[in-house]
Amino acid sequence: MRLVVIYKDQPEMMAHRALNEAAHFAYLDKHNDEIMIGGGLRNEPGADFVGSLWILEVTSFERAEELVQDDPYYVPGLRNYEILVWGKAGNREVVL
């Protein structure tokens, strides 16, 4: 099942990101078979991050929730998220 996770960060999240960056990237590497691609979102180039986006290939919504909540970047109150089913348009071949 392919899902998208859209994160929205509070401004205070930037400090948490800085303190937990190495652990977060290690977590992404450890789960690269399920977290297909991801990255931070900004309102404009060079601005602070305002959120993130992940594309997951997982067996269930429950597994997606586990991945989100076990990530060192996840802090309730500083980072909210939404998990949505994602399907690609048309018959184009897409490799992630």
C-alpha positions in Angstrom: 0.0 0.0 0.0 1.5 3.4 -1.0 0.8 6.2 1.4 1.8 9.8 1.8 2.6 11.4 5.1 2.3 15.2 5.2 3.9 16.7 8.3 3.2 20.3 9.6 5.7 21.6 12.0 5.4 24.3 14.7 8.2 26.9 14.6 9.8 25.3 17.7 10.4 22.2 15.7 13.5 23.7 14.2 15.5 23.3 17.4 14.3 19.7 17.8 15.4 19.0 14.2 18.9 20.3 14.9 19.3 18.2 18.0 17.9 14.9 16.4 19.1 15.2 12.8 21.7 12.3 13.0 19.2 10.0 14.7 16.5 10.9 12.2 18.7 10.2 9.2 19.8 6.9 10.7 16.1 6.0 11.2 15.4 6.8 7.5 18.3 4.6 6.4 17.1 1.8 8.6 13.6 1.8 7.1 14.5 2.7 3.5 12.5 -0.4 2.3 9.3 1.3 3.6 10.1 5.0 3.6 10.7 5.3 -0.1 11.4 9.0 -0.3 11.0 12.0 2.0 12.2 15.5 2.6 11.6 18.8 4.4 9.2 21.4 3.1 9.7 25.2 3.2 7.7 28.1 2.2 10.6 29.5 0.1 14.2 28.5 -0.7 16.4 28.9 2.3 13.6 29.5 4.8 13.0 27.4 7.9 11.3 24.0 7.5 7.6 24.1 8.0 7.0 20.4 7.6 8.0 17.3 5.6 6.7 14.8 3.2 7.2 11.0 3.1 6.1 8.5 0.5 5.7 5.1 2.1 5.3 1.6 0.8 3.8 -0.3 3.8 1.5 -3.2 4.6 -1.1 -1.1 6.5 -2.1 2.2 8.0 -1.0 0.9 11.4 2.5 0.3 10.1 2.6 3.8 8.7 1.6 5.1 12.2 4.4 3.1 13.8 7.0 4.5 11.4 5.8 8.1 12.0 5.6 7.8 15.8 8.9 6.0 16.2 10.9 8.6 14.2 13.2 10.7 16.4 11.7 13.8 14.7 8.2 13.1 15.9 7.1 15.2 18.9 3.3 15.5 19.6 2.5 19.2 19.7 5.5 20.2 17.6 4.7 18.1 14.6 1.3 17.1 13.3 0.8 14.7 10.5 -1.8 13.3 8.1 -1.6 9.9 6.3 -3.3 9.6 2.9 -3.5 6.9 0.3 -1.6 7.9 -2.8 -2.0 6.7 -6.4 -0.2 7.8 -9.4 -2.0 9.3 -12.4 -2.0 7.5 -15.8 0.1 4.5 -16.9 3.5 6.1 -16.6 6.3 4.0 -15.1 7.4 5.5 -11.8 10.5 4.3 -10.0 11.1 5.5 -6.4 
